[in-house]
Amino acid sequence: MACALPHHPLFHFLLLFLLPFSIVARTNGIVAMGTSITANNKDTPWLSPSGVLEFGFKPHKEKNLFLLSIWYYKIPDQTIVWYGHDGVPVSTGSQLSLTVDRGLVLNDPQGKELWNSQLILNDNVAHGFINDTGNFIMESGGVIFSRLSETNFSQGRFQLRLLPEGNLVLNTRDITSNFSYAAYYINDTYDSSNLSNSGYRVIFDETGFMYILRRNNQKFYITQSMLFPATEYFHRATLDFDGVFTQYYHSKNFNSSTKWTPIWSKPDNICVDIGRGEGNGACGFNSICKLNDNQRPDCKCPPGYSLLDPNNTYGSCKPNFTQSCLEDDINSAEDIYDFETLINIDWPISDYEHMVPATEAQCKRSCINDYFCAFAILGEGSCWKKKVPLSNGREDNVVNR
């Protein structure tokens, strides 16, 4: 399922492409003007006409907190497909109201406004409507953020952007400054020789297909085939917290034990494809990314390192030892330090010295007697010495180091 999504700052915080509100008359799913709902375990959420979707305050993992969101009501795990207030949970007693001039307004228990839908309207709102279906549209210049982690819905490190030039890209960003780093996926729908052939809109339609609409109305399909028709399956697309952009399907047979299953994902191998420029890559600094059996990134610390935050397995790693630069230690480094050998692992943009030709013994000796050397990478008769923090680490057969 997917619904119309206008390009608006509010929707920069969405993870899933669904906006089930429409200012049109309907017989079911209508929310009357002035209606409100309170964050507690008593108020009934607003339902779409067929009861597929619920909108309201979903209990948070932390007691007495709620997330303003929309979720699949009939699916056993009640998958969240949209959330407001930047993913920040609210306390018991917070209230959401549908107003004439401002659309949806969220207030805390003391009546202080926390969030509103920022509607730009020429006329007053007549009523709200919880829709079952529709289509997602992302205009040129639009951006969607991943969430921070699997359970934290605040803005994460990854972005999906439709650039004004026409390319759809995935990139990491610095959370503090919002600076965008180099793209690790580009769909190549920018044509410098013929701008009418460049993309300007991303559409995820009611049939489950996603495509880039070019300015000449030609379509560049991201979804290549459809074996799971929307008449029998729900569809959703999300920029997941791990940086992989994925379309999923789920059977509409609610007696079934099926789960959300990927149809396609981009990029094909985020561990390898995210290896350019600044930033820490798919995992944290000093970490190593490896695709698991589900083609998703797993992160691990190298030997002698441990997680900076034990609760964040996708975070950075710190050394469990102190490297001394005292003269006595430097002169006897080969007696004090030793190497741990790793296969098919590299941090390709953390070099500070390149020795060629070099044997394994020469590479080890050069690194172990160099205070600044944390890792040494050997391959094809060359030795690269690495400085910390290491970034864009990956483990893969294509690395061959």
C-alpha positions as CSV (number, residue, x, y, z in Angstrom):
1,M,0.0,0.0,0.0
2,A,1.2,3.5,-0.7
3,C,-0.4,6.9,-0.6
4,A,0.1,10.5,-1.9
5,L,2.9,12.3,-0.2
6,P,3.3,16.0,-1.0
7,H,6.8,17.6,-0.9
8,H,6.7,19.4,2.4
9,P,9.2,19.8,5.4
10,L,6.9,17.8,7.6
11,F,7.4,14.7,5.5
12,H,11.2,14.9,5.6
13,F,10.9,12.8,8.8
14,L,9.0,9.9,7.3
15,L,10.5,6.5,7.0
16,L,7.7,4.9,5.0
17,F,5.9,6.3,2.0
18,L,2.4,6.6,3.3
19,L,0.3,9.6,4.0
20,P,-3.3,8.6,4.6
21,F,-4.9,12.1,4.9
22,S,-7.1,13.7,2.3
23,I,-9.4,16.7,2.6
24,V,-12.2,15.1,0.6
25,A,-15.6,13.8,1.5
26,R,-15.9,10.0,2.3
27,T,-18.4,7.9,4.1
28,N,-15.9,5.9,6.1
29,G,-12.6,6.8,7.7
30,I,-13.7,10.4,8.1
31,V,-12.4,12.4,11.1
32,A,-14.8,15.2,12.0
33,M,-13.5,18.7,12.6
34,G,-12.6,19.3,16.3
35,T,-12.1,15.6,17.0
36,S,-9.2,14.9,19.3
37,I,-7.4,11.8,20.6
38,T,-5.4,11.4,23.8
39,A,-2.2,9.5,24.5
40,N,-3.3,6.7,26.8
41,N,-4.4,3.1,26.7
42,K,-8.1,3.9,26.5
43,D,-8.8,6.2,23.5
44,T,-9.6,4.3,20.3
45,P,-7.3,5.1,17.4
46,W,-8.8,6.4,14.1
47,L,-9.3,3.6,11.5
48,S,-9.1,3.6,7.7
49,P,-12.4,2.5,5.9
50,S,-11.4,-1.2,5.7
51,G,-9.7,-1.2,9.1
52,V,-6.3,-1.9,7.5
53,L,-4.6,1.1,9.1
54,E,-4.8,2.8,12.5
55,F,-3.8,6.3,13.4
56,G,-3.2,7.4,16.9
57,F,-0.8,7.0,19.8
58,K,1.1,3.7,19.8
59,P,2.6,2.7,23.2
60,H,6.4,3.2,23.3
61,K,8.8,0.6,24.7
62,E,9.3,3.0,27.7
63,K,6.4,3.1,30.1
64,N,4.0,6.0,29.9
65,L,5.3,7.2,26.6
66,F,3.5,7.1,23.2
67,L,4.5,7.6,19.6
68,L,2.2,9.5,17.3
69,S,2.0,7.2,14.3
70,I,0.1,5.2,11.7
71,W,0.4,1.5,11.7
72,Y,-0.9,-1.6,9.9
73,Y,-3.7,-2.6,12.3
74,K,-4.5,-6.1,10.8
75,I,-0.9,-7.3,10.5
76,P,0.1,-9.2,13.7
77,D,3.3,-7.1,14.3
78,Q,1.3,-3.8,13.6
79,T,4.2,-2.3,11.5
80,I,4.5,1.4,11.9
81,V,4.3,3.2,8.5
82,W,4.5,6.9,9.5
83,Y,5.2,9.0,12.6
84,G,5.0,12.6,13.5
85,H,6.8,14.9,16.0
86,D,10.2,13.9,14.5
87,G,9.8,10.4,16.1
88,V,10.0,11.8,19.6
89,P,7.6,10.0,22.0
90,V,5.2,12.0,24.1
91,S,3.9,11.5,27.6
92,T,0.6,10.2,28.8
93,G,-2.1,12.8,28.4
94,S,-0.7,14.5,25.3
95,Q,-3.5,15.3,22.8
96,L,-3.8,15.4,19.0
97,S,-6.6,17.6,17.6
98,L,-7.9,18.3,14.1
99,T,-8.3,22.0,13.7
100,V,-10.0,24.2,11.1
101,D,-7.0,26.4,10.2
102,R,-3.9,24.4,11.1
103,G,-4.8,20.8,10.4
104,L,-3.4,18.4,13.0
105,V,-2.0,19.9,16.2
106,L,-0.2,18.0,19.0
107,N,-0.1,19.4,22.5
108,D,1.5,18.1,25.7
109,P,-0.6,17.4,28.8
110,Q,-0.2,21.1,29.9
111,G,-1.5,22.3,26.5
112,K,1.9,23.4,25.1
113,E,2.1,22.8,21.3
114,L,4.7,20.2,20.4
115,W,4.0,19.7,16.6
116,N,1.6,20.5,13.8
117,S,1.1,19.3,10.3
118,Q,2.1,22.7,8.9
119,L,-0.6,22.6,6.2
120,I,-0.6,25.5,3.8
121,L,-4.3,26.0,3.0
122,N,-6.3,28.6,1.0
123,D,-9.5,27.3,2.7
124,N,-10.3,25.9,6.1
125,V,-10.1,22.2,6.8
126,A,-13.5,20.5,6.4
127,H,-12.5,17.1,7.9
128,G,-9.7,14.5,7.9
129,F,-9.7,11.2,6.2
130,I,-7.8,8.0,6.9
131,N,-7.2,6.4,3.5
132,D,-6.5,2.8,2.6
133,T,-4.5,3.3,-0.6
134,G,-3.0,5.9,-2.8
135,N,0.5,6.6,-4.1
136,F,3.7,8.2,-2.8
137,I,5.2,11.0,-4.8
138,M,8.6,12.6,-4.0
139,E,9.2,15.8,-5.8
140,S,12.6,17.1,-7.0
141,G,14.6,18.3,-4.0
142,G,12.7,16.0,-1.6
143,V,14.6,14.2,1.2
144,I,13.7,11.3,3.5
145,F,15.8,10.3,6.6
146,S,16.3,6.9,8.1
147,R,15.5,6.4,11.7
148,L,18.4,6.4,14.2
149,S,18.1,2.7,15.1
150,E,15.7,-0.2,15.0
151,T,13.9,1.2,18.1
152,N,14.8,4.9,18.0
153,F,12.6,6.9,15.6
154,S,14.6,10.1,15.6
155,Q,16.5,11.1,12.4
156,G,19.3,8.8,11.5
157,R,22.5,8.9,9.5
158,F,21.1,8.0,6.1
159,Q,19.2,10.0,3.5
160,L,17.2,9.3,0.3
161,R,17.2,12.4,-1.9
162,L,15.9,13.3,-5.3
163,L,18.4,15.9,-6.4
164,P,17.3,18.9,-8.4
165,E,19.5,17.7,-11.3
166,G,17.4,14.5,-11.5
167,N,19.3,11.7,-9.8
168,L,17.9,9.7,-6.9
169,V,20.7,9.1,-4.4
170,L,21.4,7.5,-1.1
171,N,24.0,9.1,1.2
172,T,25.2,9.3,4.8
173,R,25.2,12.6,6.7
174,D,26.7,14.2,9.8
175,I,23.8,14.2,12.3
176,T,24.9,17.4,14.1
177,S,25.4,19.6,11.0
178,N,23.2,17.7,8.6
179,F,26.1,17.9,6.1
180,S,25.6,15.3,3.3
181,Y,28.5,13.0,2.4
182,A,29.2,11.3,-0.9
183,A,26.4,9.2,-2.4
184,Y,26.7,5.4,-2.1
185,Y,23.9,4.8,-4.6
186,I,23.0,6.9,-7.7
187,N,20.3,5.8,-10.1
188,D,21.7,7.8,-13.1
189,T,18.5,9.6,-14.2
190,Y,20.4,12.9,-14.9
191,D,21.1,13.6,-18.5
192,S,23.3,16.7,-18.9
193,S,22.9,16.6,-22.7
194,N,19.1,16.6,-22.6
195,L,17.5,17.9,-19.4
196,S,14.0,16.7,-20.5
197,N,15.4,13.2,-20.1
198,S,16.3,13.9,-16.4
199,G,14.2,12.7,-13.5
200,Y,12.0,15.1,-11.5
201,R,9.6,12.9,-9.5
202,V,9.7,9.5,-7.7
203,I,6.4,7.6,-7.8
204,F,5.4,4.5,-5.8
205,D,2.0,3.7,-7.1
206,E,-1.0,1.6,-6.0
207,T,0.2,-1.4,-8.0
208,G,3.4,-1.7,-6.0
209,F,5.7,-0.4,-8.7
210,M,8.2,2.4,-8.0
211,Y,9.7,4.5,-10.7
212,I,11.4,7.8,-11.6
213,L,9.3,10.0,-13.9
214,R,11.5,11.9,-16.3
215,R,10.5,15.4,-17.5
216,N,9.6,13.9,-20.9
217,N,7.1,11.6,-19.1
218,Q,9.3,8.5,-19.7
219,K,9.5,6.1,-16.7
220,F,12.7,4.7,-15.2
221,Y,11.5,1.7,-13.2
222,I,13.2,0.8,-9.8
223,T,10.8,-2.1,-9.3
224,Q,11.7,-4.3,-12.2
225,S,8.9,-7.0,-12.0
226,M,5.9,-7.7,-9.8
227,L,5.3,-11.3,-8.7
228,F,3.3,-10.1,-5.7
229,P,0.2,-8.2,-7.0
230,A,-1.1,-5.4,-4.7
231,T,-4.5,-7.0,-4.8
232,E,-3.2,-9.9,-2.7
233,Y,-0.2,-8.3,-0.9
234,F,0.6,-5.1,1.0
235,H,3.6,-3.2,-0.2
236,R,5.8,-0.7,1.6
237,A,9.2,0.9,0.9
238,T,11.5,2.2,3.6
239,L,15.0,3.7,4.0
240,D,15.9,1.4,6.9
241,F,18.0,2.4,9.8
242,D,21.0,0.5,8.4
243,G,21.0,2.6,5.2
244,V,19.5,0.1,2.8
245,F,16.5,1.3,0.8
246,T,14.1,-1.6,0.5
247,Q,10.6,-2.5,-0.9
248,Y,8.8,-5.2,1.0
249,Y,5.6,-7.2,0.5
250,H,3.3,-8.9,3.0
251,S,0.4,-11.3,2.4
252,K,-3.1,-9.9,3.0
253,N,-4.0,-13.3,4.5
254,F,-3.9,-12.4,8.1
255,N,-4.1,-16.0,9.2
256,S,-0.8,-16.6,7.5
257,S,2.5,-16.6,9.5
258,T,4.3,-14.6,6.7
259,K,6.4,-11.6,7.5
260,W,7.5,-8.6,5.5
261,T,9.8,-9.9,2.7
262,P,12.1,-7.8,0.5
263,I,11.3,-7.5,-3.2
264,W,14.4,-5.5,-4.0
265,S,16.9,-3.3,-2.1
266,K,19.5,-0.6,-3.0
267,P,22.5,-0.7,-2.9
268,D,23.4,-4.3,-3.7
269,N,26.2,-4.4,-1.2
270,I,26.3,-1.4,1.2
271,C,29.5,-2.5,2.9
272,V,31.4,-2.2,-0.4
273,D,29.5,0.5,-2.1
274,I,29.7,3.0,0.7
275,G,33.5,3.2,0.6
276,R,34.1,6.8,-0.6
277,G,34.8,10.2,0.9
278,E,34.2,11.4,4.5
279,G,32.1,9.9,7.2
280,N,32.3,6.6,9.0
281,G,30.6,4.4,6.4
282,A,27.8,1.9,7.0
283,C,29.2,1.1,10.5
284,G,31.0,3.2,13.0
285,F,34.6,4.3,13.1
286,N,37.1,1.4,13.6
287,S,34.3,-1.1,12.7
288,I,34.0,-3.7,10.0
289,C,30.9,-4.1,7.8
290,K,29.9,-7.5,6.4
291,L,26.7,-8.5,4.6
292,N,24.7,-11.2,6.4
293,D,22.6,-14.0,4.8
294,N,19.7,-11.5,4.4
295,Q,22.0,-9.1,2.4
296,R,21.9,-6.6,5.3
297,P,25.0,-5.1,7.0
298,D,26.3,-6.5,10.2
299,C,29.0,-4.6,12.1
300,K,31.8,-5.9,14.3
301,C,34.8,-4.6,16.0
302,P,38.3,-5.9,15.0
303,P,40.2,-8.0,17.6
304,G,41.5,-5.8,20.4
305,Y,38.6,-3.4,20.0
306,S,35.2,-3.1,21.6
307,L,32.0,-1.1,21.1
308,L,32.1,2.5,22.3
309,D,28.4,2.1,23.2
310,P,27.7,-1.5,24.1
311,N,24.0,-1.0,23.2
312,N,24.8,0.2,19.6
313,T,26.2,-2.7,17.5
314,Y,26.3,-0.3,14.5
315,G,28.4,2.2,16.3
316,S,32.1,3.0,16.6
317,C,34.8,0.8,18.2
318,K,37.5,1.8,20.7
319,P,40.9,0.0,21.4
320,N,41.2,-2.1,24.5
321,F,44.8,-1.2,24.8
322,T,47.0,1.9,25.1
323,Q,49.8,2.3,22.6
324,S,52.8,4.0,24.2
325,C,55.2,6.4,22.5
326,L,57.8,6.4,25.2
327,E,61.3,6.0,23.8
328,D,61.9,2.6,25.6
329,D,58.7,1.2,24.1
330,I,59.4,2.5,20.6
331,N,62.9,0.9,20.6
332,S,61.5,-2.4,21.8
333,A,58.2,-2.3,19.9
334,E,58.7,-5.7,18.2
335,D,59.0,-7.3,21.7
336,I,55.9,-5.5,23.1
337,Y,53.4,-5.6,20.2
338,D,52.2,-8.3,17.9
339,F,49.8,-8.6,14.9
340,E,46.4,-10.2,14.5
341,T,45.9,-11.3,10.9
342,L,42.6,-10.6,9.3
343,I,41.6,-11.9,5.8
344,N,39.7,-9.9,3.1
345,I,39.3,-6.8,5.3
346,D,40.2,-3.2,4.5
347,W,39.5,0.4,5.4
348,P,40.2,1.8,2.0
349,I,40.3,5.5,2.7
350,S,42.3,5.5,6.0
351,D,45.8,5.3,4.4
352,Y,48.6,7.6,5.3
353,E,51.6,5.7,3.8
354,H,51.9,3.4,0.8
355,M,55.0,1.1,0.4
356,V,55.6,-0.7,-2.9
357,P,57.0,-3.2,-3.4
358,A,56.7,-4.7,0.1
359,T,56.7,-8.2,1.5
360,E,54.6,-9.3,4.5
361,A,57.6,-9.2,6.8
362,Q,58.5,-5.6,5.6
363,C,55.0,-4.4,6.0
364,K,54.7,-5.8,9.5
365,R,58.1,-4.4,10.6
366,S,57.3,-0.9,9.2
367,C,54.0,-0.7,11.0
368,I,55.1,-2.2,14.3
369,N,57.9,0.4,14.6
370,D,55.7,3.3,13.6
371,Y,53.7,4.8,16.5
372,F,51.1,6.2,14.2
373,C,50.3,2.8,12.5
374,A,47.2,1.1,13.8
375,F,46.7,-1.4,10.9
376,A,48.7,-2.5,7.9
377,I,47.0,-3.8,4.8
378,L,49.0,-6.1,2.4
379,G,47.9,-6.9,-1.1
380,E,49.3,-7.2,-4.6
381,G,52.8,-6.6,-3.4
382,S,51.9,-3.3,-1.7
383,C,51.6,-2.3,1.9
384,W,49.2,0.5,3.1
385,K,49.6,1.8,6.6
386,K,46.4,3.0,8.3
387,K,45.8,5.7,10.8
388,V,42.9,5.9,13.3
389,P,40.0,6.4,13.4
390,L,39.5,4.0,10.6
391,S,36.4,4.5,8.4
392,N,34.4,2.6,5.8
393,G,35.6,-0.8,7.0
394,R,34.4,-3.8,5.1
395,E,34.9,-7.6,5.0
396,D,34.2,-9.2,1.6
397,N,35.8,-11.6,-0.9
398,V,36.2,-8.7,-3.4
399,V,38.5,-7.0,-1.0
400,N,41.3,-9.6,-1.4
401,R,43.7,-8.1,1.2
